[in-house]
Amino acid sequence: MTASSTWPRHGRVTLKPFTEPLSETEWRRFYDCFRDPEIAEWNGSRPLRMPLWLFKRVVMGEVARGDRLGFGILDERGEWLGTVELYELTPSEATLGILIGAKDRWGQGYGTDAVKAVLEYAFCKLGLKKVKLRTYKHNLRAQRAFEKAGFRHVEKPPQGGLRLGLSLGPKHEFIPMEITKEEWGC
């Protein structure tokens, strides 16, 4: 795999836009991330059950819509580690989502590098004013990575997890974070 010099990069990672063709190996690693029960739990979802051909169609449909930008995270050797995306994209802001699917790379700084690469792209290339995210309260590793990339905690909105007076519990409580273009320094 030859990375384009125009693809976002930071530290040890390069971000491959989903508008570029993915190899079969990249598709398989991408797909396997969403089928893994442990990763699905950290992502607040269930393991993916659709076949690979349908997964490809869904992803490419999302790319074609134009309200999100997705990237594959490639390590220094060009190997697929996961994905990072900007969704709910408007001319001034976006929401960030990231998933490191290569579990043997967790806790090694790849997520922080990927977040920094996408923030540089968001603020300096796209001209966004703010990038926000929400992460689970119990996902301290993700919070540390986001803080290292410059995100700060913001005031929590009213609890939306209450239904008929029942809480979904602390495992489903979100922590909102954000960073502005001024804070990024671009």
C-alpha positions in Angstrom: 0.0 0.0 0.0 1.4 3.4 -1.0 0.0 6.2 1.1 -0.7 9.5 -0.7 1.2 12.5 0.5 -2.2 14.3 0.8 -3.6 11.9 3.3 -3.8 13.2 6.9 -1.0 11.9 9.2 0.4 12.4 12.6 3.1 10.6 14.5 3.0 6.9 13.5 -0.4 6.9 11.7 -1.7 7.8 8.3 -5.4 8.2 7.7 -6.7 6.6 4.5 -9.9 8.3 3.2 -12.8 5.9 2.6 -13.1 7.7 -0.8 -10.0 5.7 -1.8 -10.4 2.0 -2.7 -9.8 -0.3 0.2 -8.0 -3.6 -0.4 -9.7 -6.9 0.5 -7.5 -7.2 3.6 -8.4 -3.7 4.7 -12.1 -4.4 4.2 -11.8 -7.7 6.1 -10.0 -6.0 9.1 -12.6 -3.1 9.0 -15.5 -5.7 9.0 -13.9 -7.8 11.7 -13.7 -4.8 14.1 -17.4 -4.5 14.1 -18.0 -8.3 14.5 -15.8 -8.5 17.6 -18.0 -8.7 20.8 -15.5 -6.9 23.0 -15.1 -4.0 20.6 -18.8 -3.8 20.1 -19.3 -3.5 23.8 -16.8 -0.6 24.0 -18.6 1.0 21.0 -22.0 0.7 22.7 -23.4 -1.7 20.1 -23.9 -5.3 19.3 -21.5 -7.4 17.2 -22.3 -6.9 13.5 -24.2 -9.8 11.9 -24.5 -8.7 8.3 -22.4 -10.3 5.6 -19.3 -8.6 4.3 -20.8 -7.7 0.9 -23.6 -5.8 2.6 -21.2 -4.1 5.1 -19.3 -2.8 2.1 -22.5 -1.5 0.5 -23.6 0.3 3.7 -20.2 1.9 4.3 -20.0 3.1 0.7 -23.6 4.5 0.9 -22.6 6.5 4.0 -19.5 7.8 2.1 -21.7 8.9 -0.8 -24.1 10.8 1.4 -21.5 13.4 2.2 -22.5 14.2 5.8 -19.5 12.2 7.2 -15.9 11.7 6.4 -14.4 8.4 7.3 -10.8 7.2 7.4 -8.9 4.0 7.9 -6.2 4.3 10.5 -2.9 2.8 9.1 0.2 2.2 11.3 3.7 3.0 10.3 3.9 -0.2 8.2 0.6 0.6 6.4 -1.4 -2.0 8.4 -5.1 -1.4 9.2 -5.7 -0.5 12.9 -9.2 0.9 12.9 -11.3 3.8 11.8 -11.8 7.5 12.7 -14.6 9.6 11.3 -16.2 13.0 11.4 -19.9 12.7 11.3 -22.9 15.0 11.9 -20.7 17.2 9.7 -21.8 20.9 9.1 -19.7 23.8 7.7 -18.7 24.7 11.3 -18.5 21.6 13.4 -18.5 17.8 13.5 -18.7 14.9 15.9 -15.6 12.6 16.1 -15.8 8.8 16.4 -12.9 6.4 16.6 -12.4 2.7 16.9 -9.1 0.9 17.2 -9.9 -2.6 16.2 -6.3 -4.0 16.5 -6.6 -4.9 20.2 -2.9 -5.7 20.3 -2.2 -2.0 19.7 -4.5 -0.7 22.4 -2.8 1.7 24.9 0.2 2.4 22.6 -0.8 5.9 21.5 -2.1 5.1 18.0 -5.6 6.4 19.0 -4.1 9.7 20.1 -2.1 10.0 16.9 -5.2 9.3 14.8 -7.3 11.9 16.7 -4.5 14.5 16.2 -4.4 13.7 12.5 -8.1 14.1 12.0 -8.3 17.3 14.1 -5.5 18.8 12.0 -7.6 17.9 8.9 -10.8 19.2 10.4 -9.5 22.5 11.6 -6.8 23.4 9.1 -8.2 21.8 5.8 -11.9 21.8 6.4 -12.0 25.0 8.5 -14.3 23.6 11.1 -14.7 25.7 14.3 -15.4 22.9 16.8 -15.2 19.1 17.0 -17.1 17.3 19.7 -17.5 13.7 20.9 -18.9 11.7 23.7 -17.4 8.7 25.3 -18.5 6.3 28.0 -17.7 7.4 31.5 -16.0 4.0 32.2 -13.7 4.3 29.1 -10.8 6.0 30.9 -8.3 4.9 28.2 -10.3 6.8 25.5 -10.7 9.9 27.7 -6.9 10.0 28.3 -6.3 9.7 24.6 -8.8 12.5 23.8 -7.3 14.7 26.5 -3.7 14.2 25.1 -5.1 15.3 21.7 -6.5 18.5 23.3 -10.1 17.7 24.1 -11.6 19.1 27.3 -14.6 17.9 29.3 -17.7 20.1 28.8 -20.7 20.5 31.1 -22.9 17.5 30.9 -26.3 17.9 29.4 -29.4 16.7 31.3 -29.4 12.9 31.7 -31.2 11.5 28.6 -30.8 7.9 29.9 -33.8 8.0 32.2 -36.9 6.1 31.1 -39.9 5.7 33.5 -37.6 6.8 36.3 -35.1 4.1 35.7 -31.4 4.8 34.9 -29.5 2.8 32.4 -26.6 2.7 34.9 -23.1 4.1 35.0 -21.9 1.8 32.3 -24.0 3.7 29.8 -23.3 7.2 31.0 -21.6 9.5 28.5 -18.9 12.1 29.0 -19.1 14.9 26.4 -15.8 16.5 25.3 -14.9 19.1 22.7 -12.1 21.1 21.2 -12.2 24.4 19.2 -10.1 25.6 16.3 -8.6 28.3 18.6 -7.7 25.7 21.2 -6.1 23.5 18.4 -4.1 26.5 17.2 -4.7 26.5 13.5 
